[in-house]
Amino acid sequence: MPISQLEKDPALVVIDMQKGIVRLPTVHPAEEITANNAKLARAFRAHALPVVLVNVAAGAPGRTDFVHNFELPADWAELIPELEQHPDDHKVTKLQWGAFHGTSLDHFLRRRGVTQVFLTGIATSIGVESSARNAHDHGYHVVLVTDAMTDMDPVSHQHAIEKIFPRLGEITTTEIVLGLLEQQR
């Protein structure tokens, strides 16, 4: 279902747009995804709407069968500079796939009266999908900006967008969101 309106108190939640992840090979060029995320973050800030920047610092606790055969670069968890992190942005560092469990995200959104969350980022089928499921379970109106997300696997990306996301919320594009924000002025 495509989005038709902004609610009174929406927020942008950008998932794992960090140096170590945007360097990975993805289905869509990371430059395009980065550009769309940056446009959305600037637009939400220009309308004094919350921007949440999420990064992941480690693997899920309790997972003992997965080990990296390499050391992560020192800047792996740093947010990409194109997001132009602002002092008013809320930063969330997660240790699992979803952005809600074990973080301050739900508390931050509820204190600001947010009812609608716009989700973007990498990877579609991991961090974004897990966060969308969490947001749905918490009762938020979930909006998924599909041209501002990508994945490492094309089948997983497509499955999330075509099969999972329509059950969790509304699907839209960067241009539609930017247009709705302009109409709100």
Secondary structure, DSSP 8 states (H G I E B T S, - for coil): -B-----SSEEEEEE--BHHHHTS--SS-HHHHHHHHHHHHHHHHHTT--EEEEEE-S--TT--S---SS---TTTTSB-GGG---TTSEEEEESSSSSSTTSSHHHHHHHTT--EEEEEEE-IIIIIHHHHHHHHHTT-EEEEEEEEEE-S-HHHHHHIIIIIHHHHEEEE-HHHHHHHHHHH-
